[in-house]
Amino acid sequence: MQNRSDADLMQLVMQKHRPALEELYDRYIKLVYSFALKSTQDEQHARIIVQAVFTRLWTSKSGYSAEKGQFVNWLLTITRNITIDHLRREKRNQRFVPVSPEKWEHIPDHPANNPADVLSRKLIREQMELAYRYLSQSQIELIQSLYWEGYSLSEIAQMRNEPLGTIKSRLHQTLKILRNHLIPEMEG
């Protein structure tokens, strides 16, 4: 593997040849890591980006084309794009303060503490918890990733290494289950 060109290795990676990916990893891990570290100023974030870059190489449908330039430039472009996406996601996540459902009750209402509103929120929370019982673990994780963590459907598909259509179908079924178990309770 060490004697092969980057383009040859990438062709093998497209055919899911693991030693080729390992060789590219060995060649470029320091470069990708240092780029990510310089961009994020955080070792943990840099490691996450490195993993995402090499996962992208492994899962990419459109590989490297030598006609478009050098492999190292192509790899750094991928690294830059993943870094930008990561930083945007981190910035978006910092805007939200996670509040556990148990603490919702203790958040004071605006402008006054209305007992009817408190009771209404408590009932809705209980119904949501009951409806969650009808969901599989993957459906719950999908709802968490999409609505609470801010990932897009395509990002979720990529993270789970599943087709986008599968994720969309799972979301449709999940929302249908929630709707069927929430609406009747709320109308009654």
C-alpha positions in Angstrom: 0.0 0.0 0.0 2.8 2.4 0.8 4.0 2.4 -2.8 0.6 3.4 -4.3 -0.4 6.9 -5.2 -3.1 8.8 -3.3 -5.4 8.5 -6.3 -4.9 4.7 -6.5 -5.5 4.4 -2.7 -8.7 6.5 -3.0 -9.9 4.3 -5.9 -9.4 1.3 -3.5 -11.2 3.1 -0.7 -14.2 3.6 -3.1 -14.2 -0.2 -3.4 -14.2 -0.4 0.4 -10.7 -1.7 0.7 -9.8 -1.0 4.3 -6.0 -1.1 4.1 -6.1 1.7 1.5 -8.0 3.9 3.9 -5.6 3.0 6.7 -2.7 4.0 4.5 -4.3 7.4 3.6 -5.0 7.8 7.4 -1.4 7.2 8.2 -0.2 9.6 5.5 -2.6 12.5 6.3 -3.7 12.2 10.0 -1.2 14.8 11.2 -2.2 17.3 8.5 -5.9 16.9 9.0 -5.6 17.0 12.8 -3.4 20.0 12.8 -5.7 21.9 10.4 -8.7 21.0 12.6 -6.9 21.9 15.9 -5.8 25.2 14.5 -9.4 26.0 13.4 -11.1 24.9 16.5 -8.5 25.5 19.2 -9.8 22.4 20.9 -8.3 18.9 20.9 -11.6 17.0 21.4 -13.2 18.9 18.5 -10.2 18.3 16.3 -10.5 14.5 17.0 -14.2 14.6 16.1 -13.3 16.4 12.8 -10.6 13.9 12.0 -13.0 11.0 12.5 -15.6 12.8 10.3 -13.1 13.4 7.5 -11.9 9.8 7.2 -15.5 8.6 7.6 -16.4 10.9 4.7 -13.6 9.3 2.6 -15.0 5.9 3.4 -18.6 6.7 2.7 -18.3 9.2 -0.1 -20.0 8.3 -3.3 -18.0 10.7 -5.4 -14.3 10.2 -4.8 -11.2 12.1 -5.7 -10.6 13.1 -9.3 -6.9 13.8 -10.3 -8.1 16.1 -13.1 -9.5 18.5 -10.4 -6.2 18.9 -8.6 -3.9 17.4 -6.0 -5.3 14.9 -3.5 -4.0 16.8 -0.5 -5.9 19.9 -1.7 -9.0 17.9 -2.1 -8.6 16.4 1.4 -8.0 19.8 2.9 -11.2 21.1 1.3 -13.1 18.3 2.8 -11.5 19.0 6.2 -12.3 22.7 5.9 -15.9 22.0 5.0 -16.4 19.5 7.8 -14.7 21.9 10.3 -17.0 24.8 9.2 -20.0 22.6 9.6 -18.8 21.4 13.0 -18.2 25.0 14.2 -21.6 26.1 13.0 -23.2 23.2 14.8 -21.3 24.0 18.0 -22.3 27.6 17.8 -25.9 26.7 17.2 -25.9 24.3 20.2 -24.4 26.9 22.5 -27.5 29.1 22.0 -29.6 26.4 23.6 -29.5 25.7 27.3 -30.5 22.1 28.0 -33.3 21.8 30.5 -34.4 18.5 31.7 -38.1 17.8 31.9 -37.9 17.6 35.7 -36.7 21.2 35.9 -39.5 22.5 33.6 -41.8 22.7 36.6 -39.4 25.1 38.4 -39.1 27.6 35.6 -41.2 30.6 36.6 -44.0 31.7 34.2 -44.0 35.1 32.7 -45.7 37.4 34.0 -47.2 35.4 36.8 -47.2 31.8 38.0 -50.5 30.6 36.6 -51.5 27.2 38.1 -53.6 26.3 35.0 -50.5 26.7 32.8 -48.4 24.7 35.2 -50.9 21.9 35.2 -51.3 22.0 31.4 -47.5 21.8 30.9 -47.4 18.9 33.3 -50.1 17.0 31.5 -48.5 17.6 28.1 -45.1 16.3 29.5 -46.8 13.2 30.9 -48.5 12.5 27.6 -45.2 12.9 25.7 -43.6 10.5 28.1 -46.4 8.0 27.5 -46.2 8.5 23.7 -42.4 7.9 23.8 -43.1 4.4 25.1 -44.5 3.5 21.7 -41.2 4.5 20.0 -38.2 2.3 19.4 -34.8 3.4 20.7 -33.7 4.5 17.1 -36.9 6.6 16.8 -36.3 8.3 20.1 -32.7 9.0 19.1 -33.9 10.4 15.8 -36.2 12.8 17.6 -33.4 13.8 20.0 -30.9 14.4 17.2 -33.3 16.3 14.9 -35.4 18.4 17.3 -33.2 18.8 20.4 -29.6 18.6 19.0 -30.3 20.5 15.8 -28.9 18.0 13.3 -30.4 18.0 9.7 -31.8 14.7 8.3 -28.8 14.4 5.9 -26.4 14.9 8.9 -28.2 12.2 10.8 -28.1 9.8 7.8 -24.4 10.4 7.5 -23.7 9.9 11.2 -25.7 6.6 11.3 -24.4 5.5 7.9 -27.9 5.0 6.7 -29.6 6.2 3.5 -31.4 9.5 3.7 -34.7 7.8 2.6 -34.5 5.5 5.5 -34.1 8.4 8.0 -37.0 10.2 6.4 -39.2 7.1 6.5 -38.3 6.6 10.2 -39.2 10.2 11.0 -42.5 9.9 9.2 -43.4 6.8 11.1 -42.2 8.3 14.4 -44.3 11.4 13.9 -47.3 9.3 12.9 -46.9 7.3 16.1 -46.6 10.4 18.3 -49.6 12.0 16.5 -51.7 8.9 17.1 -50.9 8.8 20.8 -50.9 12.5 21.6 -53.9 13.9 19.7 -56.6 11.5 21.0 -55.4 12.2 24.6 -55.3 15.9 24.1 -58.7 16.1 22.4 -60.4 13.9 25.1 
